[in-house]
Amino acid sequence: MALALVGGSFLSAFLQVLFDRMASPEFLNLFRKRKADDELLKKLKNNLLAVGAVLDDAENKEISNQAVKEWLVELHEIVYQADDLLDEINTEVLRVQVESDNQFFKRIMPDIEKVVISLEGFIQQINPLGLQVVEPKIRSYRLPSTSLVDEDSVYGRDIDKEKIFQMLLSEDNRGDDIAVVPIVGQGGIGKTALVQLVYNDKRVKNYFPTKAWVCVSEEYDATRITKELLRELGISFSDSSESLNSLQVKLQQGLTDKKFLLVLDDVWNDDYDDWDKLKMLVKGGSEGSKIIVTTRDERIALMMGRKMSIHYLDLLSEEDSWVLFEKHAFGGKDNEIRPELEVIGKKIVNKCEGLPLAVKTIAGLLRSRSTVEEWEEILRNDLWNQTRNPNGILPALRLSYMHLPSHLKRCFAYCAVFHKDFWFSKQEIIQLWHANGLLERPRNNESIEDIGEVYLRELRLRSLLWQSIDNTFSMHDLINDLARFVSGKYFLRLEDHYPGYGTTASVRNFTYYTSKYDTFDKLKLLGEAKSLRTFYPVCRSNFAFGGEIISNKFLHDVLPRFKSLRVLSLYNRSILKLPDSFRHFKQLRILNLSHTPIEKLPDWICTLYNLQTLLLSDCEHLEELPKDLGKLINLCFLDISGVPLKKMPMKMGRLKKLQVLTAFVAGKDYGLTIEELGKLPMLGGKLLISGLEKVSGGREASMANIKGKKQLESLTLKWNDDGDGSQVARDVLDGLQPHSSIKHLKINGYCGTRFPNWLETPSFCHIESISLMNCEYCLSLPALGQLQSLKSLEIVGMSNISALTEDMYYGDNREIKPFPSLRKFKIENMQQLEKWDIPECEVFCTLEDLSIMDCPKLVGELPKQLSSLEILEISGCDRFVLSNGRLSILDEHIQQLSSLRRLTVSRMENLKELSPELNNLACLEWLKIRDCDSIKVVSLGLFPMLKDVHIEYCKSMEMLSVPPRGIGNQSSSLTSLQSLWIRDCDNLMSFPDEGLPAPNLKSMCIAYCKKLKSLPARMESLLPSLQGLTLIGCPEIERFPEGGLPTSLQGLGIIFCEKLLTSPREWGLMRLPCLRLLCVHIMDEAIESFPNEGWLLPCTLEDLTLEVGENIKTLNYSGFQHLTSLQNLRIIGCSLLQSLPEEGLPASLTKLEIWDCPLLKPRLEWEKGRDWSKTRCQCGGSRSCNLSYCRKRKEKIG
């Protein structure tokens, strides 16, 4: 009942969208000469005003009056119908600006008249229902321009923090169980904030070397939780195909013998079996390991931990509540009436009952109110008297929503499209708001993004949104509940749908988490929806599957029914072209086709005149845009980054509203020149201009008015060839000077001999990165050291520069400290560079990442102040090699690299060995040696903290050395090593006789080492943590070492290892209890049936990939029937394979992929082929069985 109270408020805010639409000048002009139609629209507006006038009263009375509630529900449907019709008229407004008139009005006006008549029926019910016009008390407020400082500070939790810290430090583990510290408290009480304080405390960081945090949330997903923990722990895995068991074994191995702290935040799942399985994975942790659990449910706390370990989080004291309120309501400001406001404020704080989220939210509301009367109005509101049930909305949150300005109400309600714990970008939400007409019309020089940013800031300052350091946004679970309920039945997340949910006919906005295969069964519930506006699938994490598949039946038969669709996202879908039926999406505002293999956009896309956002990033097969794209006069955002366009459509300058255009290809012909950019005054964000060799000179370049585009943050200027010579290029670059607010600048292929003066002007006080690439004719560099905010500098392919002189640091100003903010410096492909002058003063003190690549003549030293350097790459710089075969910079100056974590050395022809002084690099964790043909031995003992080693294309390398026990400070055990990759080392014949003592090594890959005859000895004992072993192209390896493989092994790949593959029985696979993944490539032409008697596959397998030769004709059921855990099966390159086993496949199978097996194609035709029933039965039905067959992997079944 309490939820219903706020539900109607969304309707009040939504009416304003309709009024704004009807008030636009273009809308009014369309009806200027159509008096009868204009009168009907006025009647529609008056009727909407009439029902809108009593909405406040209706929203209050619907709690106790069922008739009023039904009146509101039905009214909402009519208002949506009216908005759809008005949107059609809006579309006509746009169309007539491009095309000639037609019979539109004869079709649309009768529908308008029906809505008018329906509204009159609602008006007639106003008096019988006792509804009255009430004086509106809620006015629109815009928050002051100051921002809160230290918004995330926590009050009143010092004692709680210390108690939890003491529990973490106590050694009270019983038996094999890891101690669990449950923190219990109601929603909004600050459990997560408290644990964040503890988690980031220096004492905790020092006590627990291994830490991981995962937000469990309401939907318990074991696979997602395991993956999140693996990511937090830095353990690699295959995001798209790896099974749950395989992931869990990796997690178990990753935590074994580690002292760890895991945080499971926001746990709702009370299934003991799920907890028991998770607990089993962490039992191997060392003594003192702990798990913190936050939950609202005491039963869950008792299930996961002991009662004496539970910490119950109490409400804030009155004093602490007031301090929190004071911070957010007053923001450190004083005024003459503050004493009066404090008296009222303390009464309001008492009503919040010590709940931090309620205090903070109501304080955010009052922050924008400055009078005693306004504060009194909040204090006296009847909502404080509403009793909140356990799953209801807090009165303080309801009040915050009710007192939002109308424009913020509708924008906040739309956030219901996002799942709990989902982080969305600023541009994403602004585009969605814009698409649904929820943003006010821009005034003067405002952009859509400017308005959206103001809205986001106001919602954030009211504590209705969280903002992260990477500028993404999310909501507290309780705030998310509020958004979902105020939006009512019109928003649906697939994950919230359950049996008995009811009809989806009223759903207007739909979202769901994508999977590799989104089948028709998964999406068929939308068949009931009548007027869907938003179809917005989202990825659960940043690691999206490549080329996700959506049901063709849904795409062609269901989606086209939604003629009112405004938002359509097909991001990362395997689609080659758009269905022609999509041409009827005339109301479409957002079309997202990014990361798809689409090859051509249809011409009819240029008739979608409402289109505001077209996202095409990384469409790598799209080479041209429709020629009439300039007709999309409503387009604001066009993202074509990563698209290999050869030319732009004609007259892009017609797109006057364009605010983001990520790329422009300059042409010579009329309508294709760079002058078109000058007609787009609102451009901002990032812009790449290529084809600048086609620009005739400085005058034409200046017509692009780049200097006037102060909203641009990132600019790339690219020449594809020399064009008309050096002076023309200089004039063009001079004419393309950006505004001083630019942050990122890249110049590529410039053929002038020197850069214009503007590039070194200190007035570029906001610039953070500069990249000068392939400017081959330049003889000197500008004085970039004067740019005080510069953080990243790349100088690449400047083949005529012989020295980096002091002019690069100072120019004419020697008073400044050069490069005070520089974090990253890259020098690459400087073929004539011989000298690098480094001033005596402090320079590069903040440098963290340095790359020197392909500078064969460069001689000299590194800067001396490199104590902050963490990443160093030296490649193709043979003059850095001393006569003793060592690197000068790693031999003489090793002490200055005390913070170095990653080191790459490559293409150093004369490098013979790495200096023993490297042993002093205590922080070095990652080493890559590539193309160093003179190195014969790599001593792993030099690096005490090394975790990852990559050795590639070192043709002369004969062995890895491990120091003998007890020599110097070197340990014979490589305790930190976790990953070893060796590739194309032609002379590598063996590993050390004593084996490879790496007790924590998890992954080892050896590829194309043609002379290697054996693997490290005693692998079963020296490599007890090995989880993944891959051997590729090692033809001389005949067998595994004596003692077999480590029992910890989970994944094994054997490819192009002919001798090893002749005796698979000797591998001892049945002795590997953890083996989950097996990939083998067998080219034995004598094998016609697989598996044969030579192959015994362990029953633990979950993922099996077989490339078993072209002569395979049958699959042997007896070799598969015992694989009761098998979930994923891939069969590749069996051109003679005609059928699946008659008995079927293991019942546990959930995914079957078949590549390059053309004879199977007709037998696996969807729901028709002879073998289809086998896959359907054995794979659990069509929802979970995903088949792929083909020679071109774009063709899929499913």
GUMARDO-136958 format. One record per residue (C-alpha): residue in one letter; x, y, z. Coordinates in steps of 0.2 Angstrom, whole numbers, plus 5000, padded with zeros to 4 digits. Each point is the difference from the previous one (the first is absolute). Layout:
AXYZ
...
# end
This chain:
M500050005000
A501450125004
L500849964983
A498450054992
L500150175008
V501650044990
G499549914984
G498850134995
S501350145001
F500849944985
L498550044990
S500050185006
A501850024994
F499649914984
L498650124995
Q501350144998
V500949904987
L498450014989
F499850185003
D501850044995
R499749904984
M498450104996
A500950175004
S501549984988
P500050134986
E500249874986
F498449915007
L499050165001
N500550044982
L499449844993
F498250045005
R500150194997
K498949984984
R498949865006
K498750085011
A498949855003
D501549895005
D500850145010
E498350015010
L500049815004
L501850015006
K499550155012
K498649895006
L501249865003
K501150115010
N498650075010
N499449835004
L501749955006
L500150165011
A498449965007
V500449825006
G501850065005
A499350135012
V499249875011
L501549884999
D500750055017
D498349975009
A499849844990
E501749945006
N499650035018
K498349914999
E500549854990
I500749925016
S498249985008
N498950014984
Q500149864988
A499050094987
V501250155000
K501449874998
E499249924985
W499750184992
L501850045002
V500649834992
E498850024985
L500550184998
H501849964999
E499649884985
I499150144991
V501450135003
Y501249874993
Q498949994984
A499950194999
D501950015001
D500249874986
L498950104989
L500850165004
D501749924996
E499349954983
I499650184997
N501750055006
T500749884987
E499050084987
V500750175005
L501749934996
R499549914984
V499250154992
Q501750095002
V500749874988
E498649934990
S498450074992
D498349995009
N498849854999
Q498449945008
F500749995017
F498650105008
K498649904994
R500749855008
I500650075017
M498650135005
P498649865002
D501249925013
I500350165009
E498150035001
K499849835008
V501250045014
V499250175002
I498349915003
S500849885012
L500750145010
E498350085001
G499449845008
F501350015013
I499650195003
Q498249955003
Q500549885014
I501050145009
N498550065010
P499249835004
L501749945007
G500150165011
L501650064992
Q500550185002
V501250124993
V501350035014
E501350135001
P501749934994
K501350015014
I501449934991
R501050124990
S501549984988
Y501750035009
R501750004992
L501449965012
P501450135003
S501549984990
T501249955014
S500349815002
L500149905016
V501849965006
D500449825007
E498349944996
D500449825005
S500550045018
V499349895013
Y499450055017
G499749925016
R500949834996
D501750015008
I499549875014
D499249894987
K501650014989
E501149955014
K499049865006
I500049934982
F501850024999
Q500449915016
M498949854993
L501050004984
L501649995010
S499549875012
E500649824996
D498449915004
N499949884986
R499249835005
G500649854990
D500150034982
D498650135000
I500550184995
A499350125013
V498550114993
V499650175007
P498250044996
I499450185001
V498150015002
G498950154998
Q498550074991
G500150084983
G500850174999
I500949985017
G501750014993
K500649825000
T501050024983
A500750175005
L500749935016
V500849854992
Q500850114987
L500850105014
V500649845008
Y500649924983
N501050164995
D500850025017
K501949995000
R500049875014
V498949884990
K501050034984
N501649955010
Y499249855009
F499249924985
P501149994984
T498649934990
K498350094999
A498449994990
W498350095000
V498549944991
C498250075000
V498949855001
S498350094999
E498349934999
E500249884986
Y501249875005
D501149954985
A501449885005
T500850024983
R500050195001
I500650005018
T501449884996
K500650114985
E500050165010
L501049925014
L501349934987
R500150184992
E500350075017
L501449885003
G500850024983
I499749824995
S499749984981
F498549904993
S499049994984
D498550115002
S499049934986
S500149815001
E500849945017
S498849905010
L499550035018
N501049855007
S501650064991
L499850185006
Q499749935018
V501649895000
K501050154994
L499350105015
Q500449865012
Q501849984993
G500250195000
L499650015019
T500949855006
D501350045013
K499650194998
K499550115015
F498650094992
L498550115004
L498449984990
V498650125001
L498349934994
D498950165000
D498150005000
V499649825002
W498249954998
N500149814995
D499549895015
D500349834991
Y501249915011
D500649894986
D500650154990
W501050065015
D500749835004
K500749994982
L500750175001
K500849965017
M500849854993
L501050104988
V500850115013
K500549875013
G501849984994
G500450185006
S501450025013
E499650045018
G499350175003
S499050014984
K498350085002
I498450034991
I498950165003
V498249984996
T498750144999
T498149965001
R498450065005
D499449835006
E500649935017
R499649824994
I501350024986
A501350065013
L499649855011
M500149884985
M501750074994
G500850045017
R499949975019
K498850105010
M501550075011
S500850074984
I498550104994
H500250185001
Y498350095001
L500150174992
D498950125010
L499250164995
L501050165002
S499850105016
E499150164999
E501650105001
D500949914986
S498450014990
W500050195002
V501850014995
L499749904984
F498450114996
E500950165004
K501449964987
H498849964986
A498650125004
F501150165003
G501649954991
G501050125011
K499050154996
D499250125013
N498750134999
E498950105012
I498649885001
R501149855003
P499649995018
E498149984996
L500449874987
E501049905012
V498649995012
I498849934986
G501549894993
K500249915017
K498249965000
I500149934982
V501649905005
N499049925014
K498749944988
C501449914990
E500249895015
G501949994998
L500049924983
P501550084991
L499349984982
A498450095006
V501050145008
K501150034985
T498649994988
I498850125009
A501550125003
G500450004981
L498250054998
L500150145012
R501650064994
S499150104986
R498750075012
S500550165008
T498450065010
V499249955016
E498449974992
E500749884988
W500849905014
E498450005010
E499149934985
I501149854999
L499949985019
R498150005000
N499849884985
D498849865003
L501249874992
W500950005017
N498549925008
Q500049854987
T500549845008
R501449914989
N499849824998
P501749904999
N500050004981
G499350184998
I500850174996
L500650115013
P499050155004
A501550114998
L500349924983
R498250034994
L500150185006
S501650034990
Y499249934985
M498350105003
H501050165002
L501149984984
P499650134986
S499049924986
H501449994988
L501149905013
K498549895005
R499849934982
C501949984998
F500249915016
A498549884997
Y500949954983
C501549945010
A498949855004
V500649934983
F501749965009
H500249845011
K500650015018
D501950025001
F500150054982
W501250154996
F499550104985
S500950144991
K499650194999
Q499850004982
E498949845000
I498750075012
I500050174992
Q499649924983
L498649895007
W499250155009
H500250104984
A499249864990
N498550005011
G499750195000
L500550025018
L501250144999
E499550184999
R500350094983
P501850084999
R500150185002
N501250124992
N501749914998
E499549855011
S500249824993
I499049855005
E501549935009
D500150175010
I498249975006
G500249825004
E501650035010
V499050135011
Y498649875002
L501349875005
R500850125012
E498450045009
L499549825002
R501749965007
L500050145012
R498349945006
S500849835003
L498949924987
L501549954990
W501849955004
Q501450054989
S501749914999
I501750064996
D499949954982
N498450104998
T498749864999
F498550005011
S498949885010
M498749995013
H499849935018
D498949855000
L498650095009
I500150154988
N499949874986
D498449935008
L499350185000
A500450034982
R499249834995
F498450035010
V499750184994
S500249944982
G498749865004
K499649864987
Y500750104986
F501749955003
L500649815000
R501649925003
L500049824993
E500949945016
D498550075011
H498749914990
Y499449845008
P498549884998
G498450085006
Y500850184996
G498550034989
T499850084983
T501450104992
A498850094988
S500350165009
V501949994999
R500850154991
N501849985005
F500949835000
T501849955005
Y500949845004
Y501749935002
T500749934984
S500749834998
K501049914986
Y498449944993
D498350105003
T498749874993
F498250044996
D499449915015
K501050125011
L499250154992
K498249944995
L499250085015
L500150164990
G498749934988
E498750085011
A500750175001
K499050124989
S501150164999
L501749975005
R501150155000
T501749945007
F500949844995
Y501650015010
P501049845003
V501650035011
C501649905004
R500149945017
S501950055001
N501250094989
F500649844993
A498749974987
F499949844989
G500650034982
G498650004988
E498549955011
I498549924990
I498250065001
S498649894994
N499650044982
K498249965003
F499950135013
L501050124990
H498949984984
D498349965007
V499850085017
L501150155001
P499250094984
R498350005008
F500650145012
K499650154989
S500350125015
L501749945003
R501250145005
V501549915007
L500749844991
S501749935005
L500849854990
Y501750035007
N501249864997
R498749894991
S500549894985
I499050094987
L500650044982
K498550114995
L498550085008
P498349924995
D499050114988
S498550005012
F501050115011
R499750144988
H498350035009
F500950055016
K499550184997
Q500150055018
L501749935003
R501350125009
I501449885004
L500749864989
N501549915007
L500949894988
S501750015007
H501249855000
T498949914987
P500749934983
I498750104991
E500650034982
K498850144994
L498750115007
P498450004989
D499550174992
W498350005009
I500950045016
C500150184994
T498150015001
L500149975019
Y499850195003
N499949985019
L501749925001
Q501050095013
T501449875004
L500849884987
L501449895008
L501149914988
S501649995009
D501249854995
C498949944985
E501549944991
H499249954984
L499050164998
E500950114986
E498750134996
L498550085007
P498450044991
K500250144988
D498450095007
L500650005018
G499950195000
K498149985000
L500149945018
I499850185006
N499649955018
L501649905002
C501050055015
F501349865003
L500949904986
D501349885006
I501049934986
S501649975009
G500949854994
V499050004983
P501149994984
L499050134991
K500850054983
K498950164999
M498650105008
P498350014994
M499650174991
K499550165009
M500449945018
G499850185005
R498149994999
L500149905016
K499950175010
K499649915017
L501549884999
Q500950015017
V501149854998
L500849944984
T501549895004
A500750004982
F500150104984
V500849954984
A500450164990
G499750004981
K500350124986
D498350014992
Y498650125004
G499049935016
L501549895005
T501350135005
I500650045018
E498950164998
E498549895005
L500749995018
G499950195001
K498149984998
L499949905016
P500350125014
M499549895014
L501249864998
G500849935016
G500849855007
K501349914989
L500350034981
L501249924988
I500350104983
S500849894987
G500450034982
L500850175004
E501149994984
K498550044990
V499850175009
S500650144988
G500750125013
G499950095016
R498550104995
E498949844996
A500749935016
S499450155011
M498349984993
A499849855010
N500050125015
I500949875012
K500650145011
G498250055003
K499449835006
K500450025018
Q499049845005
L501349894991
E501049905012
S501049894988
L500750044983
T500949894988
L500750084983
K500649874987
W500850014983
N500049854990
D501450064988
D501150154996
G498650094990
D500650174993
G501650025010
S500750065016
Q499450185000
V498249954996
A500049885014
R500750135012
D498650124995
V498749875002
L500649955017
D500150195005
G498250014995
L499549865010
Q500550075017
P498849935013
H499250105014
S501150025016
S498949885010
I500549854989
K500649865011
H500749874988
L500950044983
K500749884987
I500950054984
N500349854988
G500950014983
Y500350195000
C501350044986
G500550175005
T501850045006
R499550085016
F498550025011
P499050165002
N500350105015
W498349975007
L500549825005
E501250065014
T498950145006
P499849995019
S498250064998
F499649824997
C499949985019
H498849854999
I500949894988
E500449835007
S500749904986
I500950034983
S500549884987
L501150054985
M500049854988
N500949974983
C500450194998
E501549944989
Y500550174994
C500150105016
L501750055005
S499650055018
L498849985014
P498950145008
A500450055018
L498749885007
G500850015018
Q499150175002
L498349915001
Q499849985018
S498549885000
L500849884987
K499949825007
S500349904984
L501250034986
E500349894985
I501350044986
V499949864987
G500849994982
M500950175000
S501449934989
N500950174997
I500250055018
S501849965006
A499950075017
L498850035014
T500750175005
E499750125015
D498950104988
M498749865003
Y499950045018
Y500050195001
G499950094984
D500350185004
N499549985018
R501349935012
E499250055016
I498749865000
K500249825006
P499849894984
F498849864999
P499450015018
S498549894998
L500649874987
R499649825004
K500349924983
F501350034987
K500249894984
I501450024987
E499849894985
N500749974983
M501250155000
Q501349934988
Q501250155000
L499850045019
E501849995007
K499950115015
W498850045015
D500550155010
I499350005017
P500150165011
E500950015016
C498450065009
E498649885006
V499149934986
F498949844997
C499949985019
T498249954998
L500349884985
E499249835002
D500149924983
L501450024988
S500249914983
I501550024988
M499849904984
D500849994983
C501450135003
P501549914993
K501250155002
L499550065017
V501450005013
G499950075017
E499349995017
L498250005007
P499450155011
K500749985017
Q498450045009
L499049844996
S499549945018
S498250004994
L500349904985
E498949845000
I500049954981
L501549994989
E500249944982
I501650004990
S499949934982
G501150024985
C501350115008
D501649904998
R501150155004
F499449985018
V500949835001
L501850015008
S501549914993
N499749865014
G498349964992
R498950095014
L498850144999
S500850165006
I498450075008
L499849845009
D501849985006
E500650175005
H498450085006
I499049865008
Q499850095017
Q498950144992
L498749874995
S499549955017
S498150004996
L500149914983
R498649874999
R500049954981
L501549984989
T500049974981
V501649974990
S499949964982
R500950004983
M501750035008
E501149904988
N501650025010
L499349975017
K500849845008
E499450015018
L499050095013
S501050085013
P500149915017
E499650175008
L498249974995
N499949905016
N499850175008
L498450044992
A498949945014
C498450064992
L500249924983
E498549894997
W499949984981
L501449974987
K499949984981
I501649964989
R499649994982
D501149994984
C501750005009
D500949884990
S501750015009
I499349945017
K500449825004
V499549995018
V498650095010
S500249995019
L498450015009
G500850015016
L500450184997
F498350055004
P499449975017
M498250074998
L499749944982
K498249944996
D499950004981
V501449954988
H499850014981
I501549944989
E499750014981
Y501049984984
C501749995009
K500749884987
S501749975009
M499249975017
E500549825006
M499450005018
L499250085015
S501150005015
V499549985018
P501350055013
P500649855011
R499450005018
G500950125012
I501050104988
G500150195005
N498350075003
Q499249904987
S498649885004
S499949834991
S498150015001
L499150124988
T498750035013
S499250154991
L499949934982
Q498249974994
S500150014981
L501349944988
W499950024981
I501349944988
R499850014981
D501149984984
C501649975009
D500849884987
N501549945010
L499149975017
M500349815003
S499749985018
F499650075017
P501249995015
D500449835005
E499450045018
G498350054992
L499150165002
P499750045019
A498450114999
P498849955013
N498750144995
L500249984981
K498250004993
S500250014982
M501349944987
C500050014981
I501349934989
A499850034982
Y501049974984
C501649945009
K500549884986
K501549925009
L499349995018
K500049825004
S499350005018
L499050095013
P500750055017
A500449865011
R499049955016
M498550114994
E498849915012
S501050065015
L500950164995
L498450074991
P498749965013
S498950154995
L500049984981
Q498350024993
G500350034981
L501249924989
T500050034981
L501249924987
I500050064982
G501249954986
C501349905010
P500249854989
E501549925010
I499149985017
E499649825001
R499349985018
F499650095016
P501350005013
E500249855012
G498750025014
G498750074988
L499250175000
P499550095016
T498349955008
S499550185001
L499950014981
Q498350074994
G500350044981
L501149914988
G500350044981
I501049894988
I500250074983
F501249954986
C501049895011
E500149844989
K501149895010
L499150045017
L498349964992
T500549834995
S499849935017
P498650095009
R499749855012
E501750055008
W499450175004
G499249945016
L498550114998
M499049895011
R501150055014
L499650184999
P498550035012
C499850184996
L500250004981
R498550094993
L500650064983
L500849904986
C500550064982
V500849884988
H500550014982
I500249834992
M500649984982
D500149815000
E499249954983
A499849825006
I498650055013
E498349994993
S499049995016
F500350115016
P500349975014
N500849834996
E500849885013
G501650105001
W499050145008
L499450005017
L499250175005
P499750045018
C498350015007
T500450175008
L500150094982
E498850154998
D500750074985
L500749904985
T500750064984
L500449874986
E500850044984
V500249824995
G500450004981
E499049994984
N499949815000
I498849995015
K498449934994
T499149955017
L500050055018
N500149865012
Y498750015013
S500949885012
G501450135001
F498850145005
Q498749915011
H501050015016
L500350194999
T498650045011
S500750185004
L500350054982
Q499150174996
N500950074985
L500649894985
R500850074984
I500449894985
I501050094986
G500649954983
C499149834998
S499550024981
L499549824999
L499049995016
Q498249974995
S499049985016
L500050005019
P499949845010
E498449914999
E499949995019
G500250195001
L501350105011
P500250015018
A498550075009
S501050135009
L500550094984
T499450184998
K500950064985
L500649914984
E501050094987
I500549924984
W501150094988
D500549954982
C499049845000
P498950044984
L499249834999
L499150035017
K499250164994
P498449924993
R499849885015
L500150145013
E498850124991
W499050095014
E498549895006
K500149904983
G501649914998
R500149815004
D501250045015
W499150155006
S499049895013
K501649935007
T500750175004
R498450065007
C499749855011
Q501849985006
C500350195002
G498550045010
G498950084987
S500250144988
R500350145013
S501749925005
C500649914985
N501050124988
L500749924984
S501250084988
Y500549924983
C500850074985
R501550044991
K499750195002
R499850035019
K498750144997
E498749874996
K499249935016
I498549895005
G499050075014
# end
